[in-house]
Amino acid sequence: MNEEPNEELELNRLMQVRKDKLKELQEAGKDPFEITKYDRTEFSNQIKQNFEKFENQDVSVAGRIMAKRIMGKASFCTIQDSTGTIQSYVSVNDLGEESYKSFKTYDIGDIIGIKGFVFKTKTEEISIHAKEVVLLAKSLRDLPEKFHGLKDTDLRYRQRYVDLIVNPEVKNTFEMRSKIIKEMRNFLDSRNYMEVETPSLSTIAGGATARPFETYHNALSLDMYLRIAPELYLKRLIVGGFDRVYEIGKNFRNEGIDIRHNPEFTSMELYAAYQDYQDMMNLVEEMFQTIAEKLLGTTKIMYQGTEIDLGGKWKRISMIDAIKEVTGIDFNTINSDEEALAIAKEKGIEMDKSKQTRGYVINEFFEEFVEETLIQPTFIYDYPIEVSPLTKKKPSDGRLTERFEFFIGSREYGNAYSELNDPIDQYERFLAQVKQREAGDDEANMMDEDFVRSLEYGLPPTGGLGIGVDRMIMLFTDSASIRDVILFPTMKPLGDH
């Protein structure tokens, strides 16, 4: 009975061949891992984009071998550096017998340094005529084969280092990520926002409705939490006298994983004294449009096959009006919890026992029927007070708050408030949240008495905004999953490997 070769055994065999090559080099006093540096003068793309400048000039490049063609006494190899790839012509006449013999033993994936002069081959390919080739690091594992390589998305996320080697277009996404965050900083810095850092570890998980990660501080004998949002610390800074602050950093939420959610994610939060949620709407529009123009040259972008127009004034509509627009149901005419719950039941929406109010029903209606319809940029404002424990009440209707979220392509990208600055009201809201937790809602806010104390010293009228940076990068890079824009997304380990 013939059996297919054991893939693991074959991988081990190939790896052993490479280990044996390394051992031979080490025994011959040519251990590549003893080399501590290499004087590289140029990158591949610099040479290829400026051939006239570099033609016949000596250069020194370094990178990973991605292809080799051995042709007797002369060979070609292609190396890949951080900017791209470049070909090199390698011959025994230039290197000498011993060095050329060593070069022929090098494997795909090995990292080498090449010194030589720039020229064009007969086929007009810009190349380097090698005078010296040095092995700088030995690759002990085979790279995935070019045409049937690292395609499995799960494996790509687990082994991002290999993904970046064999799928160089992936680098473009993360280079764009870096540029987007840089431009976000430039945008805010130019508007007199000061970047700050606040704790990631705290004894209270506050600032959002989410389940936290719990940990324990041994020296202090304290239960602690990884932060779910920096909000409460940033608002303390406004109390302290800073007018405009922002933070770009990691948050952690002990929740599900899908194409929009990773337990560890990046947010940008900002707070501005003497502003409100309308000012935050204007800021969001301007930020997205400025970054799009700067990095993409247009405010019209394609996302997963749909054209999104970030330009002009975005649609602004209250949550209640948006529900009416989609379902025909007008919650302005529904004033009792009982009537709201009856309509929810009629529409097949099951309400949690701890959420038996009109406000919770309105929020559920929005999520169930409206959210998926919001393709072009849209601000949804005036959220029920029940789902907005840190937000100032709407003066004309105390059941609602001056809060908005904005949606693009049926996804929420950010959240903003006219911040609640009444310490007595805030304390009562926290008490209501504590009751929610006691009723079984482990995503409800905890009591934060120190934050209430800070409000008692006086928080000026303040506008606050939070943006999901990863989702913004997904939009600007046309990425389908949040894992495509996080270098090392959270993954469940596979066995012992």
N, C-alpha and C positions, 0 to 999 in steps of 0.2 A: 504493500500500500504506500503510494507516494504522498508525502505531506509537504505543504507549503513551508518554505524556510521560516524559521522563527525570527520575526523582525527584531526582537530585542537581542537575540544572539548575534545577528548580523551587525547591528549597531555596535555591540561590544567588540566584535571582531575588527571592525573598521577603526574604532577608537584605539584599540590595542596597536594597530599598525602605526597610527600617528604617535602614540606614546613611545613606540620602539624607535621611530625617527628622532623624536626629541631626545631619547636616551643616547642615541649615537652622537648627536650634536653635542650633548653635554660631556660625553666621554672624550670627544675630540677637542674640548675646550671652547666650544662655540655655542654655549647656552644663551639663547635669545633673551631669556628672562633676566640675565645679568645686565642687559643694556638699560640704562636709566633715562636716556633722552635721545632725541634725534633732531637735528637741525633742519627743519623743513622751511623752505623759502617761499613756496607758492602752494595754492590750492588748484585742483583740477579745473574748476570753472573759470578761475582767473586766467589761466593759460589759454583755454579754449575760446574765451570771449575777447582776448587781446592777443591773437596769434601774431600780428605784425610786430608787436612790441617784443614778444618772446622768441620769435623765429631765430634759430641758431644760437640762442642764449642758453647758458647752463642754468638749470634749475634743480631743486631738490624737493621731491614730493613724497608723501607717505600715505598708505591706506591698506585696505583689505583686498587680497586677490579674489576677484570674482569670476575670472575666466583665464584659461591658459591654452596655448597651442604650441606644442613642442614640435619643431621641424628640424631635427638633426642638430646642426651647429648654430641654428638661429631659431628664435622663438618669439612669440608675442604673449603678453599678458595684459589684463585689464584690472586696474585697481580702483577701488571706491573710497573716496574720502567724504567728509561731511558736506561737500558742495556738489558732488557728482562723481563721474568716472572719467578715466583717461587711459589710453592705451600706451604700452611701452614695448619697444623693440629691444630684445635682449639677445646678444650673440657671444659665442665663445671667443671671438677675436677681440671683443672689447673687455670682457670680464676675465678671461683666462680660463684654463682648463678646470682648475679646482673650483672656482666660484661658480662657473657655469654648471658644473656637475651638481653642486649644491642647489642652485636655482631650480634645476629640473626635478628635484625631490620635493620642492615646496608644494603645499596643497591649497586647494580652494579654501578660502577662509583665513589663511595665514596673513599676518600683517607685515608688510615690508616697507623699506625705504628705498627710493630710487634717485640716483643722481645721474644727470645726463643733459643733452641739449634737445631743444624743441624743433620738430620738423614735421612735414606732411608726408604720408606714405603715397604710393602710386595711386591709391584709391581716394586721395585727398583727406585722409583722416589725420587729424592733429594728434601727434604722438610724441613720446620722449624716447630718444635714442640713448639707452642706458649705458653708462660707463661704470656704474657700481650699483649693486643690489644687496641690501642688508636685511636679514630676517630679524624682525623686531619683537614678534610674539607668535608662538606656535598655536594654531587652532587645533584642539584635540577632538572636536566634534565636526562631523560633516554638516554643511549647510543644506537646507532643503533643496531638492532638485528644482532647476529654474522653472520648468513648465508645470510641474505638479507639486510645487513647493508648499509654503506655509499659507494655506487657504482657509483652514478650519478656524473660524473666528474665535472659538473658545481657547484654542491653543495660541493664537496670535495674542490675545489679551494676557494669557499666563506667561508667555515668553516674548514680551514686547521687545527685548533686546534682539531676538532673531527677526521679529517682524520688521524692525527698523532696518535691518541689514538687507533682507531679501525683498521687502516691499518699500523701496525708497520713497514712494509717493506718500507714505504714512508720515514721513518727516514733515511734509508740507503742512499737514494739519497742525502739528505741534509747533512749527515755526509761526503759523498764523495765530495759534493760541497765545504765544508769547507776545506777538505784535498787538493783539486785541487788548490784552491786559495792560501793556505799555501805553496804548492810546487812551484807555480808560483812565489811567493815572494822569496822563498829560491833560486830558479834558478836565478832570476835577482839580488838578493843581492850578490850572490856568484860571479857575473860578474861585480861587482862595480857599479851597478845602484842604485841610491838613490831614495827612495820612497818619494813623495811630495804630497801636497794637493793644489788644485787650486779652484777658485770660482765656485759654482754651480749657482749663480745668477750673471747676467751681463747685461749691457745695450746693448750689441751686441751679437746675437746668431751666432757664427762662428765656423769654424773648420770642418764643414761637410755640405752636401747638404741635408737639412731636414727642416720640418716645426716645429717651436719652440712653446712651451707653453709660453703665455704672462702673466705677472702679473704687479703689481703696488706697488711701495714703497711709503708709505704715508709720512714718515718723510722727504724724499728727493724730493717728488713730481716727481718721475721718473717712466717712463715705463721701465720694466725690463723683462728679459727672463730667463727661466731655461735653463741650458746649453744643447746643443746638442752634444758637444764634448769638451774635455779639451785641444785640440791641440794647439790653439794659445797662451794660457798661458804657456804651457810646452815649446814651442819653445822660448818664451821670456826668460825662465830660461837658455836655452842653450846660448842665446845672453849674459846673465848675467855672464856666466863663468862656470856653471855646465856642466860637460862633458857628464854624463849619468843620465837621470831622468826617473821615471815611476810613473804612478798613476793608481790605481784600484779604480773605483768609479762609481757612478750612472750618467747616462745621461737620458735626457727626450726628446722624439720626439712626436709631436702631430700628429700622423699618425695612420694608421689602425692597427687592432689587428688580428693576426692569429697564427698558430702554431710556427712561427719563430719570431714574433714581439710582444713585450709588450711596451707600451708607456714609462715605466720606466725600464731601463735595465742596466746591469753592463758591463763596458768595461775595458780593460787594454790598456793604451797607453804608449809608451816609445819613447825616443829620444836619439840618440847617436851621439856626434860630431865626425866628420872626418870619417863617414861611409856612405854607400849608400844603395840602395834598394837590391842589391845583398847580402850585409851583413845581411840585414833583413830576406831574404829568408833562409839563413843558420841558423839564430837565431830561426826562427819559427820551422824548422825541428828539431833542437836540443831540443827546449823546449817541443814540443809535444812528442817526443820520450823519453825524460828524465822522464816526468811526467807519461807517460804510463808505462814505465818500473818500476818506483818507486811504483805506486799505483796498477797497474794491473798485473805486472810481465811479460808483453809481449807488443810488438808493434802491434800485430795482434788482432783486436777487432771486435766484431759483432755489427753492428748498424742496427736495424730494419730488421734483416734477411740477411744482406749483410756483408760479411767479408771485413773489411778495414785494409789495411796494412800501418801502419804509419812509418815503418822502411825504411832504405836506403835513397837514393836520390829521392826526389819527382820529378814528371814530371814538366818541365819548358817549357812553350810555349807562344809565343807572342799572343795577342788577334787576330791580323790579321791572323796569321798562324792557330790558333785554328778555326777561322771561315772558312778558306779555307779547313781545314781537315774535317770539318763536312758538309759544304755546297758546296764546290768546287769553291766558289767565292773568288777571290783574290783581296782584296782592295789595294794591292800594285800597281795594274795596273789601279786603278780607282782614278783619281786625282782631279776631279771637283765635286763640290757640286751637280750640276745638274745631272751628271751621277749616283752619289750615290743615290740621291733621286729617280731617275727613277728605279733603281734596287730594292729599298725598296718598291716602289709601285707595281712593278712586283711580289714581294714576299708577298704582302698583308700586309706590315708593314705601318701603318699610322703614320706619323711624326707630332708632335706638331708644330704649326706655329712658335713658338719661337725656334725651334730646326731644322732648315733647312740647316744643314751642313753635310759634309762627316763624320766628327768625331762623331756626334750624331747618324748617320746612322750605323756606325761601332759598336757603343755601343749597339744600339737596336738589331742589328743582333746577337751580342754575347748573349744578354739576351734571345732572342727569340729562337735561334737554338742551342747554344752551352752549356749554363749553365747546363741544365738538363743531359747532357752526361758526366759530370765530376764526376765520382763516386770515384775513387781512388784519394788520395791527389795530387792536381795539382796547380802550380803557373801559373796564367795568367798575363802576364806583357806587358808593353808598351801601356798604355791607351791613348785615344785621349785627347788632351789638353782641349777640351770643357768640359769634365766631370772631370777634374783634376785641379781645380783652384789654388791649393796650392803646386803643384808638379813641380820639375825642368824639363825643356824640355830635350828631348833626343837629344844629340849633332848632331847625324846623320840625324835627321828628326824632325824639330821644330813643326810638327803637332802632335807629340806624346810626352808622358812624361815617366819619369822613375818611374813608379808606377806599383805595382802588387796587386792583390787580390788572396787569396788562397781558394780553393774549395774542399770539401769532401762530398761525398754522395749528389751531386747536390746542395750543399748549400755553400754560402760564409761565411767564418769564420773570415776573417781579411783583412786588407787593409794596404799598406805600400808605402812609397815614398822615393826617393831622394828628400829631402825637397827643395822647392824653396827658395833661399836666396838672390835673386836679388830684392831689394826694388822697383826699377822702373818697372820691369816686374810684380811684385806682385800688385802694384797699378793699373796697366793697366788691370790685370786679375780681380781685384775687380770691376773696372769700368764696365767691360763686364758683370760681375755677377749682378751688380746693374741694368743694362739695361734689363737683363733677368727678374729680379723682376718686373721692370716697365712694362714688356710685359706680366706679369701675372704669372710668375713662383715663387710661394711663398716658394719654397725650395732652391732657389738660395742664394748664400752667400751675406751677408751685407758688406758694406764698413767698414773696421776697420783701421782707420787712425793711432791709437796708435800702432797697430801691425806693420804697415808699418814703423812707426817711429823707432820701435825697430830694424827692419831689417837695417835701415839706419846706425845704430851703428855697424853693422856687425854680421851676423850669419855665423859661419863656415860651410863648407859642412857637412850635417847632414842627417842621416838616421832616419826615423820615422816609427812606427808600431802601429797599433791598432787591438786588438783582441776582438771579442764578447765573453765575459766570459760565458754568459748563454748558448750560442750555443756550446761552448767547453764542458761544463758540460753535455749538452744533449748528445753529442757524447760519452763521457766517461761513462755515466750511462745508455746508450741505451734508452733514453727518447724521446718519439715521439713529444711532445709539449713543448714549452718554459715554459708553465704554470706548467709543471711537475717539473721544477727545480727552480722556484721562489716561495718562501714560501707564499707570499701574492700577487698574480698577480692582475693586474687592472681588476676590474669587475664592471658592471653596477649594482647599488643597486636594490634589489627586494623590492618594496613597503616600508613599515615602519619597516621591520624585520631586 
